[in-house]
Amino acid sequence: MQIHERITGALWGTAVGDALGVPVEGVPRREMDSAPVSAMRGGGVHGQPAGTWSDDTSMTLAGADSLARRGWDPLDQLERFGRWAFDGAYTPYGVAFGLGRTTRAALRRFRDGVPPHACGGNDESDNGNGALMRAFPVAAWTRDGPPAVAVPILEGAAALTHRHPRSRLATVLYGLVVHRLLGARAGTPVPHVVGDAVAALDGPEVRQAISSDALEELPVFRRIVSGDLFRLHRDDVRSTGYVVDTLEAALWCLARGRSFRDAVLLAVNLGGDTDTVAAVTGALAGARFGSAAIPTEWVGALATPARLEAIIDAFADRVVAPSTKR
């Protein structure tokens, strides 16, 4: 499978997972079990038409658009995030919804003149999944870079909105998984991919590149690091907006799903923070299975598909271009 198909698959997968999860965001698992999602729906807590995507996709698109046009530019990233949050850019219908507390505070700091590296919240309560949900573009962008370059960019991308070391480590670990998914042979077991990423995290190159305070958070990710996550029963997988829970849930669903459809429906039907858990799972599943594996009826139901396609294709074209053109 070509890298272009994996990258476009991840971005379309983000939007599809997000849109499947939007109508049931906040619904408890027991209610999901009685009426599981199997197709696009409308209505729900946000009252949106079927196929509507939310902040997860909007911020992902804004980040991808920035990278395609400017390369890694934290100032431009935050400017585009602000245009989304306050001006309705990168949204299906011109109005942002789903904006989280930590992200909102970071974007307000930026508008007040705070430097990009200091905008993100740094309290323990600032460990929602708002940085993780938009992390695929920067993970794909850094896939060929040495750890000395890639890891600080991944940390810096998280810190734009979520500066706590736990969120930065979650983004680095996610990025290392994406790097390996994009290069993995078809059918490579997900626990092997994650195990390789964990091994890289423990390697000297990454250890030298990552911030010491982020590494101190490693015990919080023990279920991923040990591999115990992949032996858990569904009841032991939490699907909340906490960054560790979201990363665990997405990796668990990716490992259990035999196809893109399986993985994303597993994520949505966990309940809870359905749009983000499914968006993160959709990105990983798209990178694993490719764009052709995403059900066409789901892609066709998405709001403003032409807008999505323009940004997705431009980003993928830029990422796969020779390094001299990047």
C-alpha positions in Angstrom: 0.0 0.0 0.0 1.3 3.4 -0.9 2.0 6.0 1.8 -0.3 8.5 0.1 -3.2 6.1 0.6 -2.4 5.6 4.2 -2.1 9.4 4.9 -5.4 10.2 3.1 -7.0 7.2 4.8 -6.0 8.6 8.2 -7.4 12.1 7.5 -10.7 10.8 6.0 -10.8 8.3 8.9 -10.6 11.2 11.4 -13.6 12.9 9.8 -15.6 9.7 9.5 -15.0 8.6 13.1 -15.7 12.1 14.3 -19.0 12.3 12.4 -20.2 8.9 13.5 -19.5 9.9 17.1 -20.9 13.4 17.2 -24.6 12.5 17.6 -23.9 10.2 20.5 -21.3 12.2 22.3 -21.8 11.8 26.1 -24.1 8.8 25.8 -23.2 6.1 28.5 -21.9 2.7 27.3 -25.0 0.9 28.6 -27.2 3.0 26.4 -24.9 2.5 23.4 -25.2 -1.2 24.0 -29.0 -1.0 23.7 -28.9 1.0 20.4 -25.4 0.7 18.9 -24.3 3.0 16.0 -23.9 1.2 12.7 -24.3 4.1 10.3 -24.3 7.9 10.1 -26.9 9.6 12.2 -28.2 13.1 12.8 -29.5 14.9 15.8 -28.1 14.0 19.2 -26.7 16.3 21.8 -25.4 18.9 19.2 -28.5 18.7 16.9 -26.4 18.4 13.8 -27.3 16.8 10.4 -25.9 13.4 9.7 -22.3 13.5 8.5 -21.4 16.6 10.5 -17.8 16.6 11.8 -16.7 18.6 14.9 -13.6 20.2 16.5 -11.6 17.0 16.1 -11.7 17.2 12.3 -11.6 21.0 12.2 -8.4 21.2 14.2 -6.9 18.3 12.2 -7.6 20.1 9.0 -6.3 23.4 10.2 -3.0 21.7 11.3 -2.7 19.8 8.0 -3.4 23.0 6.0 -0.7 24.9 7.9 1.9 22.1 7.4 1.1 21.9 3.7 1.5 25.6 3.2 4.1 26.6 5.7 5.8 23.5 7.1 6.1 23.3 10.9 5.2 26.8 12.0 3.7 27.0 15.5 2.6 30.6 15.0 0.7 29.7 11.9 -0.8 26.7 13.5 -2.3 28.8 16.3 -3.5 31.5 14.0 -5.4 28.8 12.0 -6.8 27.2 15.2 -8.0 30.7 16.2 -9.7 31.3 12.9 -11.5 28.0 13.5 -12.6 28.7 17.1 -13.5 32.3 16.7 -14.3 32.9 13.0 -15.8 29.5 11.9 -13.0 28.5 9.5 -12.4 24.8 8.9 -16.0 24.0 9.9 -18.8 22.4 7.9 -21.3 25.2 8.3 -19.3 28.2 9.5 -19.7 27.8 13.2 -17.3 26.0 15.6 -18.7 23.6 18.2 -17.1 21.2 20.7 -14.4 23.7 21.7 -12.8 22.4 24.9 -12.0 24.4 28.0 -8.2 24.0 27.8 -8.1 24.7 24.0 -10.2 27.8 24.4 -8.0 29.2 27.1 -4.9 28.5 25.1 -6.3 30.3 22.0 -7.3 33.2 24.1 -3.8 33.5 25.5 -2.4 33.5 22.0 -4.8 36.3 21.0 -3.6 38.2 24.1 0.0 38.0 22.9 1.4 35.0 24.8 4.2 33.2 22.8 3.1 30.0 21.1 5.2 27.7 23.3 3.6 29.1 26.4 -0.1 29.1 25.4 -1.1 25.6 26.4 -2.5 24.8 29.8 0.0 23.2 32.2 -2.1 22.0 35.1 -2.9 18.4 35.7 -6.5 19.2 34.9 -5.3 20.3 31.4 -4.9 16.7 30.2 -7.9 16.4 28.1 -7.6 14.8 24.6 -7.6 18.1 22.6 -4.0 17.8 21.5 -4.1 14.1 20.8 -7.2 14.4 18.6 -5.4 16.7 16.1 -2.0 15.0 16.2 -2.0 12.9 13.0 -0.8 15.6 10.6 2.3 16.5 12.7 2.9 12.8 13.3 2.8 12.1 9.5 4.9 15.2 8.8 7.7 14.0 11.2 7.6 10.3 10.1 11.0 10.4 8.3 12.8 12.8 10.7 15.4 11.7 13.2 14.1 11.7 16.8 16.2 14.8 17.6 13.9 16.7 15.2 10.7 14.7 15.3 10.2 14.4 19.0 10.5 18.1 19.9 8.0 18.9 17.1 5.6 16.4 18.5 5.9 17.8 22.0 5.7 21.4 20.7 2.5 20.6 18.7 0.8 19.3 21.9 2.0 22.2 23.9 0.3 24.8 21.7 -2.9 23.9 23.6 -2.0 21.2 26.1 1.4 21.8 27.7 1.3 19.4 30.6 4.0 16.8 30.3 1.5 14.0 30.3 -0.2 15.4 27.2 3.2 15.9 25.5 4.2 12.3 26.2 0.9 11.0 24.9 1.4 12.9 21.7 5.0 11.6 21.3 3.9 8.0 21.9 1.0 8.4 19.5 3.4 9.9 16.9 5.8 7.0 17.3 2.9 4.6 16.7 1.9 6.5 13.6 5.4 6.5 12.2 5.4 2.7 12.5 1.9 2.2 11.2 2.7 4.2 8.1 5.6 1.9 7.3 4.1 -1.4 8.5 3.4 -4.3 6.2 -0.3 -5.1 5.7 -1.5 -7.4 8.5 1.2 -6.5 11.0 -0.4 -7.0 14.4 -1.1 -3.8 16.3 0.5 -4.9 19.5 3.7 -5.4 17.5 3.5 -1.9 16.1 2.9 -0.4 19.5 5.6 -2.5 21.0 8.1 -1.2 18.4 7.0 2.4 19.3 7.4 1.7 23.0 10.9 0.3 22.3 11.8 3.4 20.4 10.5 5.5 23.3 12.9 3.6 25.5 15.8 4.0 23.1 18.7 6.4 23.5 17.8 8.7 20.6 14.3 9.4 21.8 15.4 9.6 25.4 17.9 12.3 24.5 15.3 14.2 22.5 12.3 14.2 24.8 11.8 16.5 27.7 12.7 15.0 31.1 9.4 16.0 32.7 7.5 14.2 29.9 9.5 11.0 30.5 8.6 11.1 34.1 4.9 10.6 33.1 5.7 7.2 31.6 4.3 5.1 34.5 0.8 6.7 33.7 0.9 4.8 30.4 1.9 1.5 32.0 -1.0 -0.5 30.3 0.2 0.6 26.9 3.9 0.2 27.7 3.5 -3.3 29.2 1.1 -4.5 26.5 -1.5 -5.4 29.1 -3.9 -3.0 27.3 -4.4 -5.6 24.5 -5.5 -8.3 26.9 -8.2 -6.2 28.6 -11.9 -6.9 28.4 -14.1 -4.1 27.0 -15.4 -3.3 30.4 -11.9 -2.3 31.5 -11.3 0.2 28.6 -12.3 3.7 29.5 -13.6 6.1 26.8 -13.5 9.4 28.5 -12.0 12.8 27.4 -8.9 12.1 29.5 -5.9 11.9 27.2 -4.6 8.6 28.6 -8.1 7.0 28.3 -8.5 8.2 24.8 -5.2 6.9 23.6 -5.8 3.5 25.3 -9.3 3.2 23.9 -8.1 4.0 20.3 -5.2 1.5 20.4 -7.5 -1.2 21.9 -10.1 -0.7 19.2 -7.4 -0.6 16.5 -6.1 -3.9 17.7 -9.5 -5.6 18.0 -10.9 -4.3 14.7 -10.4 -6.6 11.7 -11.2 -3.7 9.3 -11.6 0.0 9.4 -15.3 -0.4 9.9 -14.9 -2.8 12.8 -12.3 -0.6 14.6 -14.3 2.7 14.3 -17.6 1.1 15.3 -15.9 -0.4 18.3 -14.7 3.0 19.3 -18.1 4.8 18.8 -20.0 2.2 20.7 -17.8 2.4 23.8 -19.8 5.5 24.5 -18.6 8.5 26.4 -16.4 10.9 24.4 -17.5 9.2 21.2 -16.5 11.8 18.7 -12.9 12.1 19.8 -12.3 8.4 20.6 -13.6 7.5 17.2 -11.7 10.3 15.4 -8.4 9.1 16.9 -9.3 5.5 16.2 -10.3 6.5 12.6 -6.9 8.2 12.0 -5.0 5.1 13.2 -7.3 2.7 11.3 -7.0 4.8 8.2 -3.3 4.7 8.4 -3.4 1.0 8.9 -6.0 -0.1 6.3 -5.8 2.9 3.8 -8.4 5.1 2.3 -9.9 2.4 0.1 -11.0 0.5 3.2 -13.3 3.3 4.5 -16.9 2.5 3.6 -17.9 4.7 0.7 -21.3 5.4 2.2 -19.7 7.0 5.2 -17.4 9.1 3.2 -20.3 10.1 0.9 -22.3 11.2 3.9 -19.7 13.7 5.2 -20.6 17.4 5.2 -18.7 19.5 2.7 -16.6 16.7 1.2 -15.0 18.9 -1.4 -13.5 21.1 1.3 -12.2 18.0 3.1 -10.7 16.5 -0.1 -8.8 19.7 -1.0 -7.0 19.9 2.3 -6.5 16.2 2.6 -5.0 15.7 -0.9 -2.8 18.8 -0.6 -1.4 17.6 2.7 -0.7 14.1 1.5 0.9 15.4 -1.7 3.2 17.6 0.4 4.2 14.9 2.8 5.1 12.3 0.2 7.0 14.9 -1.9 10.8 14.5 -1.9 12.4 16.1 1.2 14.0 18.8 -1.0 10.4 20.1 -1.8 9.4 20.1 1.9 
